[in-house]
Amino acid sequence: AGCSTAGEITPQGLEEGHLLALLLPSASFSTVSTMVENLSSSSMDAITGEVAALRRLLRGRASQERAKSVFALCFIDGLSYAEEAVTSAIHWGLDDIPLIG
């Protein structure tokens, strides 16, 4: 998973021009993902539905052991001014899965 940023807090202080990458080794993780384009014009109901579909897909793929440790990550453009609405839509689609980000 990865994203660009509009600014970063680093050990050296505030910086710009970096990327964030998060590597999830396939031996330890089962993943599904999506990207919502045009946040400002996307339907929140559509986002909720897409997240719910991904949740069902992941539950079908994940082993019983992994199903006990499911979580969601959200990387969102902070300059979109849609973070709260999109996070709410994601939350409704996740049901009982914890959301990070």
C-alpha positions as CSV (number, residue, x, y, z in Angstrom):
1,A,0.0,0.0,0.0
2,G,1.3,3.5,-0.6
3,C,0.4,7.1,-1.1
4,S,2.0,10.5,-1.8
5,T,1.7,13.2,0.9
6,A,1.3,17.0,1.0
7,G,3.8,17.1,3.9
8,E,5.3,14.7,6.4
9,I,6.3,14.7,10.0
10,T,9.7,13.0,10.2
11,P,12.4,12.5,12.8
12,Q,14.0,15.6,11.2
13,G,10.8,17.7,11.5
14,L,8.3,18.8,8.9
15,E,9.4,17.8,5.3
16,E,7.8,17.6,1.9
17,G,8.2,15.5,-1.3
18,H,8.2,12.0,0.2
19,L,6.1,8.9,-0.4
20,L,4.6,6.5,2.1
21,A,4.9,2.8,1.5
22,L,3.7,0.0,3.7
23,L,4.7,-3.5,2.8
24,L,2.5,-6.4,3.9
25,P,4.3,-9.8,3.3
26,S,1.9,-12.3,1.6
27,A,3.1,-15.1,3.9
28,S,1.4,-13.2,6.8
29,F,-1.3,-11.1,5.2
30,S,-4.3,-11.6,2.9
31,T,-5.3,-8.3,1.3
32,V,-7.9,-6.6,-0.8
33,S,-7.8,-3.0,-1.9
34,T,-9.5,-0.2,-3.9
35,M,-8.9,3.4,-4.8
36,V,-11.7,5.9,-4.7
37,E,-11.1,8.5,-7.4
38,N,-12.7,12.0,-7.4
39,L,-13.4,12.0,-3.6
40,S,-15.4,15.2,-3.8
41,S,-17.9,13.8,-6.4
42,S,-18.0,10.2,-5.2
43,S,-21.2,8.9,-3.7
44,M,-20.8,7.9,0.0
45,D,-23.3,5.1,-0.5
46,A,-21.1,3.8,-3.4
47,I,-18.0,3.9,-1.2
48,T,-19.9,2.0,1.6
49,G,-21.0,-0.6,-0.9
50,E,-17.6,-1.1,-2.3
51,V,-16.0,-1.5,1.1
52,A,-18.7,-4.0,2.1
53,A,-18.0,-6.0,-1.1
54,L,-14.3,-6.0,-0.3
55,R,-15.0,-7.1,3.3
56,R,-17.0,-10.1,2.0
57,L,-14.3,-10.9,-0.5
58,L,-11.5,-10.8,2.1
59,R,-13.5,-13.0,4.5
60,G,-13.9,-15.6,1.7
61,R,-10.1,-15.6,1.1
62,A,-8.7,-15.3,4.6
63,S,-7.9,-18.4,6.6
64,Q,-9.7,-19.0,9.9
65,E,-6.6,-17.9,11.8
66,R,-6.2,-14.7,9.8
67,A,-9.9,-13.9,10.0
68,K,-9.4,-13.2,13.7
69,S,-6.9,-10.4,13.0
70,V,-8.7,-8.3,10.3
71,F,-8.1,-4.6,10.1
72,A,-8.5,-1.8,7.4
73,L,-6.1,0.9,6.4
74,C,-7.2,4.2,4.8
75,F,-4.9,6.6,3.1
76,I,-6.8,9.7,2.1
77,D,-5.8,13.1,0.6
78,G,-6.0,15.5,3.5
79,L,-6.5,18.4,1.0
80,S,-9.7,16.8,-0.4
81,Y,-11.7,18.2,2.6
82,A,-13.7,14.9,2.4
83,E,-11.9,12.9,5.1
84,E,-14.8,12.8,7.6
85,A,-17.5,11.9,5.1
86,V,-15.3,9.2,3.4
87,T,-14.2,7.8,6.8
88,S,-17.8,7.5,7.8
89,A,-18.7,5.8,4.6
90,I,-15.8,3.3,5.0
91,H,-16.8,2.7,8.7
92,W,-20.4,1.7,7.7
93,G,-19.0,-0.7,5.1
94,L,-16.5,-2.3,7.4
95,D,-19.1,-3.3,10.0
96,D,-17.0,-4.6,12.9
97,I,-13.5,-4.3,11.4
98,P,-11.2,-1.7,13.0
99,L,-10.1,1.1,10.7
100,I,-6.6,2.6,10.9
101,G,-5.9,5.9,9.1
